[in-house]
Amino acid sequence: MATGLVPGHEFVGAIVTFGPGTVRTLAEGDRVCSMPFVLKESGPALPGSTPRRRAPTPSTWC
């Protein structure tokens, strides 16, 4: 993605019921949210995460 990505339209909700044949790793009533990702040749990547850079530390926050 040469031009970058601006995430948006993330959603939240709650599990109400399950369809037939689904794997129930969550429970009815569990709260859930979307997690945006981009498919790259190396696999899924989270927008905004840069593995080439070190994670910020409290001393570099401001």
Secondary structure, 3 states (H helix, E strand, C coil): CCCCCCCCCCCEEECCCCCCCCCCCCCCCCEEECCCCEEECCEEECCCCCCCCCCCCHHHCC
